[in-house]
């Protein structure tokens, strides 16, 4: 996996090279998803569940084939049975049987007509389909988590970049204030404020660096790679700002939603379960075969035993007549569960629609916030440049400069936060509509 990540370490044109650890393995979002789809624990468990359901289905099909069994037994008589008979008015007792009884044989049975069994085979097939859909749902959720973790790492790096810039500006302003104070052009209060600004900038810078580390740890955990692996994210958060486009609600299609598909498969499985319960009232026909050999001797010399074979074939017809209403009530119970599932699907679709509207609203607000924050950022950059030059020549105070720095910091963070909010909401929306992720799996298999 380390070799895969190292081979894939290609930096996109939007990479912020000034803040990427050159000793780390740099990965893009596509590469992170590719690795996660093959190494994430949740995905691997879901794949194993599909494999287990496949074996269960094969086991059910085995019921259609003859069931063959061999048997053998050895019995040692401790006390023989006594038979008493009358001969001419005289009662006589005779011991029956021999001390050793040995038997062995082969038996086979096979269903010929069993509608309930045939219908149950369809249910096992639907179990496999449901397991596959659940695995797809797990992968969709994991893809969303990886995307959001990747965007979180990008946001953490942007925040760290902002606070590092604040610290560097505060440090430069403090040095300038010290020079002005030495030349008696700045008061002791200004110098104290400048030093305080530097001191206040340090914790924010360290906290933001720690946030980057934690975000990368979370990303590595979701990817399923060693937490000790040194990785870094390749893109810049602002590189995704070009994709902040509004999506109309009528363009959303829920046909690919995994939760609804799972409910549909469960409904089909429940409908077949009702038929299985109904078919329990139908006759069944089975064929059977048996071959037995036995011997009864007093000694344990098996070579001298006289073996007597016995064989038979037959048909068994079973016609249910009365089961105490068990099948009837089982059907009624399944129909109630079917009604519950229909209500559950309606509620699920309603909640999904609410989730979609929430995601779309968040994306819309984030797009508008980004446009506003971008304008504010341009003004804040310009204002800080003016305030910095004015303070340098003594036309403004340190308070004016600090206010300009605060406005600039807020504008920078607002821009990054708007992009992050849009991207995370979009990732949630993509999970809801069941966006295809197979492109990453295909690339992984090819590699």
ABEGO torsion letter per residue (X at the ends): XAAAAAAABBBBAABBAAABBAABBBBBAAAAAAAAAAABAAAAAAAAAAAAAAAAAAAAAAAABBBBBBBBBBBBBABBBBBBBBBGGBBBBBBBEBABBBBBBBBBBBBABBAAAAAAAAAAAAAAAAAAAAAAAAAAAAAAAAAAAAAAAAAAAAAAAAAAAAAAAAAAAAAAAAAAAAAGABBAAAAAAAAAAAAAAAAAAAAAAAAAAAAAAAAAAAAGBBAABBBBBABBAAAAAAABBBBBAAABBAAABAAAAAAAAAAAAAAAAAAAAAAAABBBBBBBBBBBBBBBBABABAAABBBBBBBBBBBBBBBBABAGGAAAAAAAAAAAAAAAAAAAAAAAAAAAAAAAAAAAAAAAAAAAAAAAAAAAAAAAAAAAAAAAAAAAAGABBAAAAAAAAAAAAAAAAAAAAAAAAAAAAAAAAAAAAGBBAAAAAAAAAAX
